[in-house]
Amino acid sequence: MANFSKSDVPQFSVDVYQNEYLPEGGSEVNAIVTVTATGGGTIGSAITAPHLYSPGQGPAAAVAIMVDCSGSMDYPPVKMRNARDATAAAIDTLRDGVHFAVVGGTHVATEVYPGGGRLAVADATTRGHAKTALRKLSAGGGTAIGTWLRLADRLLSSVDVPIRHGILLTDGRNEHESPEDLKAALDACAGRFTCDARGVGTDWEVKEVTAIASALLGTADIVADPAALAADFTQMMETAMGKEVADVALRLWTPVGTEIKFVKQVAPTVEELTGRRVDASPRAGDYPTGSWGDESRDYHVCVQVPPAGIGQEMLAARVSLVIPQGGDGGAHSLGAPGLVRAVWTDDMSASTSLNPQVAHYTGQAELAQVIQQGLDLRKAGDFDGATAKLGRAVQLADASGNADTAKLLAKVVDVVDVATGTVRLKAKVAEADEMTLETRSTKTVRVKK
């Protein structure tokens, strides 16, 4: 069991943004919950047991890098070379004392370094040995990503550390195992380690890569040009090295008669969490959020409350951050809770005004959805349907100030009128542009304060 003291824990704060006023008989309460972790820094703070932590080293962590070595990585040959260089750059970014391994992935998973079912401990010597081992990586064979994840899980769980993280690189479709096998592997690994997934080139399946990152609470992205891999791997590893607290859950308590309709992360990306609830007590449930460093994220919580009369008020939900311990609802609390309220009023202007945060993120969630729908319709040959959805996306991206997504949309459609969302599908779209839009469709911008 971890020992906690105020000095070794980043401080978590919870801010709730909502319009608590409902009309008579109103029963749906929406709130944006902003969670911020500060004061950790990458050095000198961790939630961990004393024997796992050396001052000045940051928290004890383990990282597994999974590199696609299937035959397609040889087309063009520079792809495999870039993957080796990127993995070497990531290894150079490892903090001293971090446990690590490199896994080569084909239709089977192979321990590239250190081997023997164990992890190496990062220092100048092991980094050098690992980079030497990378030179032996060559392309050949198929792709069965579930086997890579299961090996990474076995390796990462061989050491007693709080932070476990994977980095996965693929360039092709998962053709050598069934979708059910991959789903079973993801279910088995969920909650055991977080994982960032990257697709290199344009021959991989966006929905596969984003599903891996989503299930394992990591990030997904495209690296269309293999030459950009080293910079991306370095940045991913730097972020992983900045994580200080693992297995944080958003705990929602609700009174009798209320029901949580949905919980979703809405910044920095849209991530549905509703179905991941783990009951902590008859009235409370935990929603996993993964590992945290110094960062801030936003969540949209929607609560169904029993309708009430004018002048009545109630606590609709209490939101707190916890690290669950044991399966009995026990938990270590990470600071002050936030309160979601409901107040019934006959003041129409109060009960009908939309909270700016709620309005903004409702639009961002719709933006992610219509991009996905539009691209799916385009692939299915329904060009009218695709035009309507992507036109709505252009309108939403502009209204919310999501300039990055607007730029990506402009590579897939010609914009006739931004305000009305009038667009024409481009006759020719580069595959990399379409895949970039799909992979990054869930990235959101925050409300301008």
C-alpha positions, 0 to 999 in steps of 0.5 A: 500500500502506498504511503502518502504525504502532502509533499510528494503529491501533485495538487489536484483541483476541481472546478465546476462550470454549469448553469444550475437553473432549471425550469419547473419540471426540468430534469437534466443537469449539465456541467463541465468539470475542469480537473487540474494537477499542479505543483508536481513537475517531473522531478521530486514528486510521486504517489508511490511507496518509499522503496519505489522512489528515489528523490530527484528521479521522479516517480518509478516508471516502466515503459515498453516500446512496441515497434512494427517489424512486419514486412511492409516496414521495408516499403520503402526501406527508409521506414524501418530505419526511421523507426529504429532511429525514433526508438533510439531517440525515445530511449535517449529520453528515458530518465535514469532508473526507469525500467524499459523494454523494446518489443519487435512486433510481427504476427508474433511479439519478440523481446528485442531488449533486454530479453529473458522476460524482464525489463532493463533499468535505464542508465548510460550502459543499458541505453547503449546496449538497447540502441545496439540491439535496435540495429538488428531489427529487420522487416518481415512477417505479418501484423498481430497487434494483440500479441505485442500488447500482451507481451508488453503487459507481461513485461510491464507487470514484472516490476512493482512501479506505479507508472506503466506506459506503452508506446506502439508504432504500426504501419499496417492493418492488423491482418494476422489476428481477428478483430475479436483477438485484438479486442480481447487483448485490449480488454486484458490490458485496460487499466494495467498500463496506458499506451500511446499509438502511432500510425506511420505512413498511410497503409494502416487503419485509423479506427484500429490505432485510435481504438488502441489509444482509447482503450488504454487511455493514451494518445493516437496520431498519424506520422505521415512522413516517417522522417518525423518519427524521431521528434514524435517519439521524443515528445511522447517519451518526454510526456510519459516521463512527466507522469506522476500519478497513475490510475486516477479516477473521477468519482461521481456520487449522486443522491437517490433518484438521480442517474448519470446519463453520461460522462465524457472527457472533452479536452484535450480530446473527446473520450467517452467514459460512460461505459467504463464506470466501476461502482465504488458504492451503491451511490458512487462510481469511478470513471478511469482517467489514466496517468497525470503529470502537470496538466488540466483536462475537462469532463462533461457530466450529464445528470438526470435528476427527479423533476421538482417545483419552483424554488427547490434546489438539490445537490445533483452530484459530487465530483472528486478525484481518487486513486481506487484501492482494493475492490471495495470502493476504498480510495485515496482522495486527491483533494477537494470535491466539486459540486453539481447543483440543480435549482428550479426557477420560474425566471426564464432567462436564468433557466434557458441561458446556456453556460458558455463551457457547456455550449462550447464542449457540446459543439466540440463533441458534435464536431468530432462526431460529424467529421467521423460520420462525414468521412465514413459516408465519403468512403461508402460513396454517399457524397451528399451525406458526406457533404452535409456532415463535413459542412456542419463540421466546417461551421462548428470548427469556425464557431468554436475557434478550432483552427487546427481542425478547420485547416484539416477540413480545408484539405478535404472540402472546398469551403464555399460559405463558412457561416452556413457550412456550405462546402464541396467535396474535393475531387482528389484528396491525399490519403494522408490528409484524410487520415490526419483529419480522421485521426485528429477529429477528437482533438478539441480546443478549450473555451477562451477564458 
